[in-house]
Amino acid sequence: MAAVIVIAVVVLAVSWGPFIWATVKLMKSE
Amino acid sequence: MEIHERPKWRTKTGFILASMGCAVGLANIWMFPWRVGQYGGAAFLIPYFIFLLVIGIIGITIEWGLGRSQDGGPQRAFAGAGFPAGKWWGILPYIIAVLVLAFYSNILGWSLKFLVGTITGAALTGEPGQFFGSVAFQPEAIMWFCITIVLTVLIVAFGVQKGIEMSAKVMMPLLFVLITVMAIWSVTLPGALEGLKFYLIPDLSKLTGEVWLIALSQSIFTLSLGGGAMVVYGSYMRKSDDITISAISVGFGNTVIAIMAGFAIFPAIFAFGLSPEAGPGLAFVSIPLLLQSMPGGAVWGVMFFLSLFFAGLTSTVAIMEVVTDGVIDNLHWDRKWAAICVGAIAMALGIPASINPGYFDTIITISTVWMLPIAGLIAALAFLWSYGAKKAREHVNMGSSITLGKWWEPWAKYIYPLVIIVVLVIGIVLGISG
């Protein structure tokens, strides 16, 4: 259970993190 | 020579949404879970994420850079960059696109039937897989397939992409919100933990050469790479557009949707006692069950299949637009006739796929597993070798708030092509037929 949670958090962070960062950066530069 | 003007994206938001629209479609919701389920479960995610970084994001910078620097689609871009016989190699992405249209529109046809089924309620009743079985590879699938081809042709022929793009601005975020809601619901189902384990805890013994090959093809296909659509998209970009940051946004955004689709589907698969290796029908069998279990499932269902249909439609329109442009450029036909011709060919190729699962599988394998990586390889060789790595990097950096360092040159020039070649060779040596 713990392993599932840890991996889930990592997977979500690795995919969401750069997406949000890059999209916000793009919106700000408009 | 281009006989029509290349429109440029008017706003950054418009461009981002359009790229996401191109990159987000059935590949995220339908194909990704199928591939994960059938090719190793969590083990699949390892090469998938590796390829996202090594191939996917880099590939977007390459193909957008190529399209923007050469101001054209594949033929003009390959030839303009100086790739030998570029005008001829540039036909390859068009061939792939027509093959993709042939199978993709079949899935879109399923989605349309499911949309109607959620409105009538028929899709959300009955035994698991019953509704899916009533359409997939049945004679009526031909009808649904033809409807989606005709719809796509009409949109492309009459140039009403604007209307589609405007609806995509609503549908894409809606799809995204729905998948997230469904994922949250799915992980709370009794029995969901097994599904999460399957999806997240890798069994490395399952990580075979075949898994690497399928993961490569999935990461290329889902991002619309392969020397076609993304090169054309690049040609619509202005020199002031930020390729690097946009590539990160689109590449990871695409991944977010696929990952969330996995969170929605795999816990549900195990909660409802289905097999994750069900194949291409996985999403269409599990999602209705998931929706049925949700309060207000009927409403969620309509919204989901409506937004899924639009996500798929924006992709078929984008694909058909690429090929239609190619027909116009080469044969100088009128737009309407070019679109009708492309639609007719896709229809002829796709009707057997509507009713024959073996043919359906073959067309997917030939186009996405074999031809697509090759076309992506050629696009990279054209940009990095023929045009020149230094010039390529300088071009990509134009308009970018992040300067890609010199590392990008050897990466895009050597590592990117090498990875594709190695994985394809492994596939050939292992005699993989997909």
Interface residues (C-beta under 8 A of the other chain):
Chain A: M1 A3 V4 I7 A8 V11 L12 V14 S15 W16 G17 P18 F19 W21 A22 T23 K25 L26 M27 S29 E30
Chain B: T11 K12 T13 I16 A42 L45 F49 L193 L196 K197 L200 I201 D242 I245 S246 I248 S249 F252 G253 T255 V256 I259 F263 S401
